[in-house]
Amino acid sequence: MNGSGAQIATAPRAAARLDAGLARRLAEQLQGEARFDAFTRGRYSTDASIYQIMPAGVVLPRSAADIAATLRIAAEHGAPVIMRGGGTSQNGQPIGSGLVVDCSRHFNGVLAYDPEAGTITVEPGMVLERLNARVKADGWFFPVEPSTATRCTIGGMAGNNSCGARSLRYGKMSDNVLSLEALFHDGEAFGFGLTGNAVSGVTGSGRAEALAERMLGLAQTHRDEIAARYPKVQRRVGGYNLDALIEARPNLAHLLVGSEGTLAATTAVTLKLSRLPTHRVMGVCHFPSFRDAMETTRHIVVLDPVAVELVDNNVLVLGADIPLFRTTLADITRGKPNCLLLTEFAGDDLAALKRDLKRLEACMADHGFPDAVVEVVEPARQRSVWEVREACLNIMMSMKGDAKPVSFIEDCAVPLEHLADYTDAVTAVFTKHGTRGTWYAHASVGCLHVRPILDMKQGGDVAKMRAIAEETSELVRRHKGSYSGEHGDGISRSEYIAPLFGPILTRAFETVKDDFDPENQLNPGKIVRPLTMDDRSLFRFKPDYAVTQPMKTALDWSDWGGFGAAVEMCNNNGTCRKLAGGAMCPSYRATREEQHLTRGRANSLRLAISGQLGADAFTSSEMKRTLDLCVSCKACRRECPTGVDMAKMKIEFLHHYHARHGLPLRERLIALMPVYAGVAAKLAPLLNLRDKHPALAALSEKFAGLSAKRSLPRWRRPWSEQGEPAHPGDVAGDFRDVILFGDTFNRAFERENLEAAERVLQAAGYRLHRVYPARGRRPLCCGRTWLASGQTDRARAEARRTLDTLLPFIRDGARVVGLEPSCLLTFRDEFGALLPGADAALLGRQSVLFEELLAADLAAGRIELPLAHQGGRVAHLHGHCHQKSFGLMGSVETVLRTVPGLDVRVIESSCCGMAGAFGYRPESIDTSFAMAELSLFPALRAAAPGDLVVADGTSCRHQIHDGLGLQAEHVARVLDQALVPRH
């Protein structure tokens, strides 16, 4: 018992007995699926918190009827039910030992939409960003916008009573939910909405009406205690919302909002939409100290902004080292501020908003900070700034090592007049316990996300966590604030409900829980009778956690502290679950399966190498299936703010997997392509018959594992360098010395690309050096085909051969230029992991893509290209995944825009779906085309017949040809065809 009389659980409720009856009953009753394998359960054992509880099973419902059946069957078997959305909660809300019900997979549609009234009803698995995309055309949006908007679900937001950056203007979830449809613990349906003087707004049986009457009566009984105890801050989401039931016209749905799935299972949510403002502007306020920012916040709020968001020094320093955010931070910061306040104004009168920015500048000057505001008026720039703000958590979690910013006191909220004193006091608590904190987020409402940096693998730091939580809880009470200000209670904060609300309201909360869920079936251990927040048996890193898989790694992981530490960098925040924008994670976008997600794969790897999925799980067939649909696009390398590089992890995995299971013929054939390409070219007439005769295609699928639905590249006379071999002394050392690297694919199948590149480079005034291997006649190779199947020893040999050949030239200043992104960029990436050291690093720095070379030298004024006007012809540009991963799309765009009269239109697409060998496999070809259909193919179908299609990746061009019958061209050919003819 704690001090207020609330019993605290010390261990999770025992998992339901996993007998055949439970699985059989669910299989019989559900239209959706129920899964009980260890890998699936492991992937659903965590959220974005420090906790991990292995569930008994996972249900993927397709309807409310599926959820009702799950509740009934779970009750019969004594299994708790935990409702789950995007799994991005910070405090352990959507995890537990029973059946986890993932609504995001299928149960995510729009049930009703009234654009006249501005209301919409959705299933709980609907992702917020998709909802807003749906209503945007009618001038609406849903204004509760957490930083996880690209992947959080409406059901999860309702469960946590989410708020977001603009709550100063629009309030939190409970202010914007009109009604809820839900199920009691036994599957009976009911609905709650707005009430009048008598109980109304209730649908369902007399049971629902009787319960509503009891809840209204309970609130009235405790009216005085509610008035005295509930914090008077907007950001109060702890406990149950009994205060909503003493309003003049109470909405019973608001009792369920913020209840974290402990009272009922939501099946539909009706939301109040807001008008989308015509314009937004932002002022980036610079401060020399953190306290200065905290003291000034309340004066800025008086100006009536929509949002005032803190970006602290940790974000500024760490973000400057992340390629995705470096440019934006450089754009909005002047000098070296300690922290920033991002202040947004919104409305329909742009001139008035610009005047608001001037008022902001005056306010800052009045408080001692003249010339300390950077105005951001352009929408594109604002989007970039918000991307940084939304990634603050992940930026801070990108810290290397076991010590990380830990979520457990992160969204306490205090009145603005106490904000500076409160933050000083919390900082003093951190100092007392030998740590420091990270700060960001909602300064406008006194709700700062603060995380002390602790190592949850160490018992001493766990003890510090408990001490910090208790001392901060006392500070929050002293400053009349709320211990839970946005992200809910969950496991981290449920213990601190009783100290804040007192014994009377704590017992009232228990009454609410018992009246709704007398058998404690729904998400037990949260809000009432809570689990213990520092019970290490509930942690992701339990006391006995260790990487037990004996492993001599094939790649160098020393920059991460080892392979295990690299895998553990995934913090489960779920950025990879976004369904639009950027490129990650393409297979998830096609399948919506947690398994086919960077987060899902990283969790599976972590559990496997730490022995939690059984012996030999790391090299098991289950792990192989988990990684099969990873297309090695490398989007996670750039777009995951913690830097999880699943493509590199897959290489490591495949090395060990094939060492245990052997290498299939298909992988051998593809990997050896650089070796036999010369011979194959001589047999081209014979080998090219395969695509002319269906029987041969069928045979190739049966014996070689190459899908009969997919054409193969056509072998041709290969490209070969012209002229005599160059010698190191031939390099003059200026910018004009280049070596054109002919990759296997362009050399063997599309030599016209290399020939075009030669002509363009010569027209620009470069000196082309013909470099041949020091050993043997076979052309240089990046080793990509061997890496794709985990053959790291052979890839390392190729890397050594290539590096030894090129080193004398690049040491003298020559640059290596390539056409195929996946090949050339291997020099910058995997070569360093195969051959760590200064030589590989030098090659990485001296290696550039064709368009990257031209863009840089054109911008520097070092070259000119004589290009003819194209008469307004349209070029649709699709970027190769590796171009995007290395931030090089701007280069190809820039080069194309130098062509006079060429209208360049960038296709916002993820992976084309071909991804090298992935698109040839019979088992993945349907997914391959499904990925292309997400955005690439629809965009190209809308193109006019005479338009150009530009794609620098050989796989991309092949996919476009096979799927649409269109001929895509490399940028080198576009430029070559635009060259002014020489006379």
Summary of the structure (lengths in Angstrom):
residues: 983
radius of gyration: 29.8
end to end distance: 93.0
largest distance: 95.7
contacts: 3627
relative contact order: 0.08
helix: 46%
strand: 14%
